[in-house]
Amino acid sequence: MKLRRTAEGIELGYSGSDANIANVHQYGLRARVNRRADWKVKYEQRELLGFSDEDIQMIEDFVIKALADGT
């Protein structure tokens, strides 16, 4: 993963061929095994990025508490 600073803030993510590979695995897409292959393989979906149900609940709890406390 690469961290980039922009005028609007920061971005954390993949770039180039790493981004393509991450996208294929994130969504379970079809892709060539190598550049010279004429055939594609369907990859299983293996999420690299995302939030679990527990993560979402923790974030919601934190936001609600912060709003209630006024902080």
C-alpha positions in Angstrom: 0.0 0.0 0.0 1.1 3.5 -0.7 0.4 6.7 1.1 0.0 9.9 -1.0 -0.5 13.5 0.2 -2.8 15.7 -1.9 -4.1 19.3 -1.4 -7.4 17.8 -0.2 -5.8 15.3 2.3 -4.2 11.9 2.2 -4.9 8.8 0.2 -4.0 5.2 1.2 -4.2 2.5 -1.5 -2.7 0.4 -4.2 -1.4 1.7 -7.5 -0.3 0.3 -10.9 -0.4 -3.5 -11.3 -0.8 -3.9 -7.5 -4.1 -2.0 -7.7 -5.2 -4.3 -10.5 -4.3 -7.5 -8.5 -6.0 -6.0 -5.4 -9.2 -5.2 -7.4 -9.4 -8.8 -8.8 -9.1 -10.3 -5.4 -11.3 -7.8 -3.6 -14.2 -8.5 -5.9 -13.5 -12.0 -7.1 -13.1 -11.1 -10.8 -11.7 -13.0 -13.8 -8.1 -12.1 -14.8 -5.2 -13.5 -16.8 -2.7 -15.5 -14.7 0.1 -13.8 -16.7 0.3 -11.3 -19.5 1.0 -13.8 -22.2 -1.9 -16.2 -21.3 -4.9 -16.2 -23.7 -7.2 -17.5 -21.0 -8.5 -16.1 -17.7 -9.1 -17.6 -14.3 -12.0 -16.7 -12.0 -10.5 -15.8 -8.6 -12.3 -16.3 -5.3 -13.4 -13.1 -3.6 -10.9 -12.3 -0.8 -11.5 -8.9 0.6 -8.4 -6.9 1.2 -10.1 -3.8 2.5 -13.3 -3.4 4.3 -15.0 -3.3 7.7 -16.2 -6.2 9.7 -19.6 -6.0 11.5 -17.6 -5.5 14.7 -15.6 -2.6 13.2 -18.8 -0.9 12.1 -20.3 -1.3 15.5 -17.2 0.1 17.2 -17.2 3.2 14.9 -20.9 3.8 15.5 -20.4 3.5 19.3 -17.5 5.9 19.2 -19.3 8.5 17.1 -22.5 8.4 19.2 -20.4 8.7 22.4 -18.4 11.6 20.9 -21.6 13.4 19.9 -23.2 12.8 23.3 -20.1 14.1 25.1 -19.7 17.1 22.8 -16.1 16.2 22.0 
